[in-house]
Amino acid sequence: MVHNWAVSWFAMNQAMAELHVAANRELFASEPDAYLSSFELSDTERQAIRDKDVLALWDLGAQPYILRGFQRRTGVSDEAFNAALKDRHYEDRVTG
């Protein structure tokens, strides 16, 4: 199977964004694999979302506003979020 990066990137951001729906948050909290199964994700993306790995998601290209919403909806503290991204800058992704 050929991996389509653009589709996968969209699906990763969509999987995080759709957690604004309470039912999706409940499913993700109780059965993350069941929730994530409806999105076309790479194994790396799936694992990063499952693990709530903010740094990995950032490095995979998560949209910053969606990532912040994901962080807050999944219980990652502001302190942990900020610590994970302390050496990352959006400008580096755009120009790098």
Secondary structure, 3 states (H helix, E strand, C coil): CCCCHHHHHHHHHHHHHHHHCHHHHHHHHHCHHHHHCCCCCCHHHHHHHHCCCHHHHHHCCCCHHHHHHHHHHCCCCHHHHHHHCCCCCHHHHHHC
